């Protein structure tokens, strides 16, 4: 059974009487997950991380990280986690090994542990051959990999990442995520990811939480959230569709939303759990010639937008 590494209960943070940045949120993160915390700018994501790290105190509610209460053990939590937020923390006039040596000393690692860990991380991240280069000469993707190495240097069980692929081209972003998933598998590390990149979260996160204006709108595996909340669309290609087809569907079937019709195509929005078979049967029984049926579900991005609107 997975260990719980983060648990919040009714976590709330007010900055003044008019500004509630985090509003009564409760969720848990299990070990070995890439957990996506999704929201637009100003939704309370960064404030939540500051609460989990013990940098800020909650107005009410509780949070435990690695079994420690954030109110009383913030310093210990920060020493046992890795954090990569807005700034990489790298010194660009220093080499990769000099950067890691500096942080290794800050974490009080022994000389042998520092050497072994530097080589292990730089080899695994594909940076070993460039270890003596000054970081300022590197690409942004390489710098992000080194920043990840910095967060993992002291072998934390949990790391916090804030938009780690921001500013990277698609190939560099994919390469970084492939590296991160390998690290999760190899080192058993848990990743708490702050992001507003919803397609990226849908692809790489095992569990996501959706927040807006400090409120938690949903939490679960992406496919669970979509199957329980989002609508689905059925596209039918055939012959003879018209306005009367739309009226037939509306009066004959339940769980039907928007309908678009054309002479050789009809697009029907169905409720989350509705089946397409009754729709197809209805049209066939009324003499329509059907060539193909395509069924699609909304993306995580569509779900997010719908939840925020609601």
N, C-alpha and C positions, 0 to 999 in steps of 0.2 A: 504493500500500500504506500502511495506517495506521501512524503512528508510535506506539511504545510509550511511554507517559508514566509508568506505574508498573509496576515489576516486583519481585516478592518471591520469594525462594528460601529455603525452610525457615526462615522468620522465626519467632523464638521470643522470648518475654519472660517471665522469672520474676521475681516480686517477693520471694519467699522459697522455702524448700524445699518448702512445701506449696501455694503459689499460683502456678500457671502461667496467666497471663492470655491469652497468645497461643501456640499450640502448633503449631509446625512448618508454617506455612501458605505456600503458593506459588500465586501468580496473577499475571496481568498485565492492565493496563487500556490500551486503545488510545485514541488521540486522537479527539475528537469524540463520545465516548460519554457517556451517562448511566449510570454504573456503580453498581448498588445493592449495598450491603454490609449483608446482612440478618441480624438476630439479636435475641434478647430482651435485656432489660437484664442486664448482667453477662456477656455472651457474648464480650467482648473487642473490641467495635467501636471504642470510644473509645481504648483502648490502642493499637489498630492505627493509628489516625490520628496519635496522638502519636509513634509509631515512624516513620511515613512523613514526618512533619514534622521529624524529628530532635530532638524535645523529649525523647524517651526513647531510650536505646541498647538494641539487641537483646542478649539473652543469647547468642544465636547466630543464624546465618543472616544474610542480607543483604536490603537493599531499596534500590532506585534510583528516584528521582523526578525526572522531566525530565532523565534521564541522569546525575543526581548521586547519589553515595553518601550515604545519610542519616547515616552515622556521622561523616563528615568535612565535610559541606557543609550541615548543618541550617539555618544562618542564611541561606544563599543560596537554599535551597529555600523557606523561609518568605517571603523577599522576592519570589519569583517566583510564588507561589500566592496564592489568596484563601481565607480561612477564615471560616466562620460556624458556630460550635459552640453551646454552651448559651446564651450571651449574645449579644445583637444587636450590642453595642459602640456603640450609639447614645446620644447625650446628649439627653435628652428636653426639657431646657430651652433647647435650641438649635433653630434652623430646619433644614430639610433641606439647604439650600445651605451653612449654617455647618458642619453635620456633615461633608459631603463636602469642604468646603474644608479642614477640620482634617486629615482623612485624606489628602487630596491633598498637603498640605505634608509630612505624615509620610512619604509615598512619594517625596518630593522631585520632584514634578511641577512643571513651569514654570507661571507664572500663566495663560498662554494655554491650556495643556493642561488645567489644572484647570477653567477656565471651559467649554471645549469639551466636555470629558468629562462634567461635571456636567449640562449641557444635554442631551447625547446620551442619557445614562442616564435622567434624569428624564422626558424626553419619551417614550422607549421604554417606560418602566414606568408611564406614565399619571400621573405625580406632578408634572409641571411647573407646573401651575396652583396647586399647594399648596406650592410651594418655599419661600415666605416664612413659612409656618405653623410654630409650634413643634411638634416631633415628638410631644410628650406629649399633644397634642390629637387625634392620629390614631388610626384603628382599628388592631388588631393586624395585619391583612392589609397595610395600607399601610406599617406599620413594618417588616414582613418584606421588602417590596419594596425599601424604602430600605436595609435591611441587605444585601440582595443587591447593590444598587448600590454599597455600600461595598466589598464583596468584589471587585467587577469594576472598580473605579475605575482601577487601575493596569494594566488589560488583561492579567491573568494568563492563562496557557494552561490552568490547572487550578484548580478551586475545590473545597474540601471543605465539605459541608453536613451538619449533624447535625439530623435531624428538622425540616426547615425549615417544615413545615405544622402542627407541633404546636400545638394550641389554636385552629386556624382552623376556621371552619365549612366545610362541603363546597363552597360556592360560592367562598369566598375561596381555599380550597386549590386548586381547579381553576384559578382565574384565575392563581394564582401559578405553577402547573406549566405552563400555557400560555405564560406569560411566559418561564419557564426554557427550555422547548424552543425558543422563538423565538431566545433568546440563544445557545443551542448552535449553531443553524443560522447565525445572523448573524455571530457572533464566533468561531466555531470553538472555543469553550471546552469543556473536558472537565469533567464533574461527577462527583465521588466522593461518593455519598450514603450516609450512615449512617441506617438506619431499621429500625423494627420494624413499620411499616405495610405489610404484604405486598400487599394489593390495590392500593395506590398504586404500589408498586414494580413490580408486574406490568403496570400500565397504562403507566408512563412510562419504565422503564429498558430499555435495549437489552440489557444484560448484568447478571446478578446473581451474587453469591457468598453462600452460606448458611453461617453460622457458629454454633456452639453450644459453650459452655464452652471457647472458644479454638481449637476445631478447625474446619477447613474441611470442610464436608459435601458441597458441590457448587458448581460454577461453570459458567456458560454462559448462553445466551439462555433466557428463561423457557420458551418453547415447547419447546426442546430438553430442558431438565431435566424438564419434565412428561411429554414423550413417552417419555423413557428410563427414568423412575423411577416415575411415578405410575400408578395403576390407572385404569380407565375404567368407567363404568356404562352399561348398556343397559336402558332402560325399554320394556317391550312392553305395549301395551294390546290386550286381546282378550277371548276368552270361554273359560270352562271350565278355567282354571288351578287347580291344587290341589297337595297334597303329592306326588302321583305325578309331577307336572311337574318338581318340584325334583329328584327322584331320577333322572328321565330325563336331565336336563341333566348332573348330576354324573357319571353312568356313561357318557355318550356323548361328552363334550367335555373337552378339556384346557384349562388356563389359566383355569379358572373359580374365583372366590372365593365371597364371600357371596352368598346368593340369598334374596330375599324374595318370597313369593307371596301373591296374593289371588285372588278369583274372576274379576276382570276386569283384573288387573295383575300383572306379574312384573318384578322388578328384579334384574339379574344384574351382578355385578362381574367384569370381565375383566382379564386381564394387560395390561400396557402396549401390547404390539404385537399383541394378538389382534384378530381381525376379528369383527364382529357377524353377518356373513352366514351362517356355519355354524350359529349359534344359531337364526336365523330359519328357515333351511331345515329344521332338525331339528324345530322345532315345527309347521311347515306339513305336513311329511311324516307327522306323527303326528296330523293332523286338527284341530289347534287353529286357530281363526279369529282372525287377527291384523288389527287395525285400524290401529295406528300403532307406529312404532319410533323412540325418541328415544335418541341416544347423547351422553353428556357425559363430559368429562375432568375430573379433579380440578383445583382451583385451585392457584395457587402457595402459598397458605396451607395447603391440605391437604398438599401435597408437603412443605412445611417441617415441619409437625407430624409427618408420618410419618418423615422423616429424623431428626428429633430423638429420636423414640421408638426407632428402630433403633439 
